[in-house]
Amino acid sequence: MLHLALKDLRLFLQDRRSLLITFAMPLALITLFAFAYGGMASGGERRPYALPVSDLDGTPLSRAFVQQLDTLEALAVAPMGLEQAREAVRKGKRDCVLLVHPGFADSVRTGGELPVELEYDEAQATQVSMLQQSLVPTLINFPFSTGHARSAVGSRIDRMMDRGPAQERHRAQMQFDSLFSTIERGSNNETSGTFGMGAEVKMTSLVKPASGNRVVLVQAVAGTAIMMLLFSVVGIGMGLLDERQEGTLKRLLVSPIPRAHVLLGKMISANVVSIAQLVVMLVFTALVFGLQIGPHLAGLALVILASAYACSAFGVFLAAVSRSRQQVQGLSTLLILVMSAIGGSMMPLFFMPAFMQKIAVLSVNYWAIQGFFDVLWRTLPHSDPGFLTHVGALVLIGTVLNLLALVFFRRNLARGV
């Protein structure tokens, strides 16, 4: 019994693929998700949130408010014109814009609700809601920090007691003077949040799909479709290795057919299957879950073609650089899971720390998901430069991988037959 166990252990240790799947892959994924979820943890890496601000009031008090926001460690204020900021939100370059409306200074002086509003992309609603809560303490304390709190609250009391007897107004004013001294002392100890003056940040959705698509549905279909497509095309690419083992490839290479055409045939079949798979997944989601794809057919066709091209190139490339089916299986699983994690298939990108959001552009998943969001969520026209950038990146990735596959195919597969 012991000898059998030792024999199995020796075989296991000699199998590089098993070692990779058992040890290397879990460690790589643990590291990846630790970094990713570290961006959500309070003790993890903190990066300032780039917040576009449009100061429509243009007064010294509104400028002072914007400057006070910029002193917060969690924020990096980016002053922008209103239309420029709104366009950035519509095209997915920014999550939201903070508007300081006209009348802000008057509201500070008279004790009215401060006219501050967040216009946002509904796809980033979770992140913007957290931002809204972080703005509340600054709004509460701003009248105190500028010395307008006493007159502002006094004005409120006067308005409330306007029709009451003069004696009651005087008594209320005396009580207010005593109460305000306590509030003012509390504000210095960061406890003025209980007073609640001007503490509302209005939220208005600037980007929501005209067709009624839900952001969770778009994220689910885009992220899942690309991840599963990558797994599928790897299986198609491994057909090259099967043909090599069975001797089919050798007969093809000695035939009058140019060697490059053998690989090009695989590329074409992989593209056809990829397109069919994406179409089936989108149609299924439309029929079962109500995803609206009818109004976006032109843009959707471009995204499907570009995504299929890039993903199929990935599968053929892996098959061309690998020497065995086991090698492809181990390497592809690791690469696909890593790309899916950093590219947004497994979790929204804003949960991740800054450096992971930057390296997300190295994955096929990122560009494909952004393309689907451009069409199904932001409803950008297929001629929009931002949308074409995402499609162009997929085409570039696919072309580079296909060219590399041709080079490695000639070196590895053809020579080894």
Buried (B, 14 or more C-beta within 10 A) or exposed (E): EEEEEEEEEEEEEEBEBBBBBEEEBEEBBEEBBEBBBBBEEEEBEEBEBEBBBBBBBEBEBBBBBBEBBBEBEBBEBBEBEBEEBBBBBBBBEBBBBBBBBBBBBEBBBBBBEBBBBBBBBBBBBEBBEEBBEBBBBBBBBBBBEBEBBBBBBBBBBBEEBEEEEEEEBEEBEEEBEEBBEEBBEBBEEEEBEEBEBBBBBBBEEBBBBEBEBBBEBBBBBBBBBBBBBBBBBBBBBBBBBEBBEEEEBBEBBEEEEEBEEBBBEBBEBBBEBBBEBBBEBBEEBBEEEEBBBEBBEEBBBBBBBBBBBBBBBBBBBBBBBBEBBBBBBBBBBBBBBBBBBBBBBBBBBBBBBEEBBEEBEBBBBBBBBBBBBBBBBBBBEBEBEBBBEBBBBBBEBBEEBBEBBBEBBBEBBBEEE
